Amino acid sequence: MGARAFGDANFKLESTAVVANGSFAAEQVYNDFGCLGGNVSPPLHWSGAPSGAKSFAVTMYDPDAPGGSGWWHWAIYDIPGAVTALPPGAGNPGGKLPTGAAQGRSDFGFAAYGGPCPPPHDKAHHYVLTLYALGSEHLALPAGVSAREVDAAAKIHALAAARFTALYGR
């Protein structure tokens, strides 16, 4: 189920593959560093965007990652305002991004989805998926921008945000 961060109470972000306060399926888990998943970005859909939303941005962040600064797993931005869903795998290389959308560089070092993969024997990490409804059509970010920079720019232009948190541990 989606949750509101600020803005319109009807603005919701949801997924058929990742449930709020639930866990990630193996299909969404990273496939390296000892994790054995499919590393497929989850399908997402949203509703109730505020009037005036001209584009959207999505981020996925793990605040529990070692090192104290968290870990950015995904950022997609310049999603056109008429779009209300991302299919599974949209954030993967060769995935079906909406026309005009771009991805920021995750902390894995590439501009694509990188699934959950916390250290073994760590407590389950929280993965926050956030959808920003933006008042501008484009964030005008340079190629190679980091997911952290996408998130910061999205916050500046946000009319509202919807988010949910899912867990994963191993």
N, C-alpha and C positions, 0 to 999 in steps of 0.2 A: 504494500500500500504506500502511496505517496505521502509526503508531508510538506507543509509549508514552512519556508524559512522567513520570508518577508513578502509583503505585497498582497496580492489577491488570495483569499482563503480557498478559492476553488482551483487554484493552480496545483496540479498533481503530476508527479513523475512515478511511473510504475514499470515493472518488467514481468514477463511471464516466466522468466528463467531464474531471476534473483528476487527473492521476497524480502521486504523490509524486516529487519531483525532476524532473518533466516540466514542460511549459509549459501555459498556459491556451489553450483554443480561442478563436477569435474571438467565439464566442457569449457567453463570460463576460467579455470585455474591455469596459471602460467606453466610452461613446459620446459623448464630448465632449473638450475640451482637445486636439484633434487625434487622438484615438483613435477608431477606427471599428469598434466592436464591438456586440454585441447587448445587453450589460449584463444578462445573465440569470444569476441566482444558480445555482451548480452543484448538481446532485443530490448529496446526501450520504447515506451509510448507516453505521451503526455496529453493533458487536457486542461481546460480552464485558463489558458494563457491570458494575461491582462490585455485589454485593448491598447494599441500602440506598440505591441511587440513586433519588431521588424526582423528579428533573427533570434537564434538561440545558441547557447554554448553548453556543453556537457563536460564535466570533469569527474575523475575518480581519484580519491586521495586516501591514503592510509596514515592516520595520525599516530599510530602505534609503532611504526617502523623504528628500528634501532637508530640511534644517532641524534635523536631529539628534534629533527626537523621534518619528520614524516617522509612519505614516499608518494610521488605522483605517478599514477598508473595509466592515466588517459586524459586527453583533452581534445575535444573536437569543437570547432567554432565556425562562425559564419554559416550556420544552418539556416536556410531561408525560413522566413516567418510563416509560410504556408505548410511547412513540414510538421507533422505531429508524431512521427515515429522513426526509429532506426531499426533496421532488420538485424538479426543475428549476424555477426561477422562484419558489420559495416566498418568497424574500426580496425580491421585486419588488413594487411597488404592485399590489394586486389579486391577489397570489400566494396560494397555499394554505398559510398558516401553520397549524400544529397549533392546535387549540382551546386558548385560554388563553395562547398564546405571544405575546411582544411583541418589538419590535426597538428597539435603541438607535440613537442618531443617529451616523452615520458622520462622518468628517472632511470629507466633501462637504457636510454640513449637513442631511442628511435621514435619516429612520429607515427605511432600506431598503438593500439591497445596492448597492454601488458597486464595479464591477470594476477590475482593474488598469489603470493608465495612467501609467507612469513618464515622466519627461521624455524627449524624443527624444535619442538618441545617448548616453543613460546606459547603464551596464552593466545587464544583466538584474537586476531586483529580485527579492527573495525574499518570497513571500507565505505567511505562516504561518496555516494553518487549524487551530484548536484546538477540541476538543469537551471540555467539562467535565461530568463526572457529579457531580451535586450532592446533598448530604444533606438539602436542604430542597425543598419543593414550589414555593416562590416566593422570588424574590430581594427582593420588596417594594421595587422601585425606582420612583421617580416618573416620570411621563410626561415625555418629552423628554430622558431620561438619555443621556449620551454613551456611545459604544462603549467608550471607555477606562474609564468607571465600571462598565459591565457586566462587563468583564474583571476589574477589581479586586474587585468583589463576588463574582464566580464563583470566583475564587481562594480567597476566604475560606471558602466553603461546599463546595469541591471535595473529593470522595472520591478522584477520579482524573482524569487528563486524557490525551487521545490527540490527537496532532497530526501533520500532515504539511506539508511546504513544497513549493510549486510556484514556478516562475520565469516572468517575463515581461519582455521588453525590446522596444524599438522603435527 
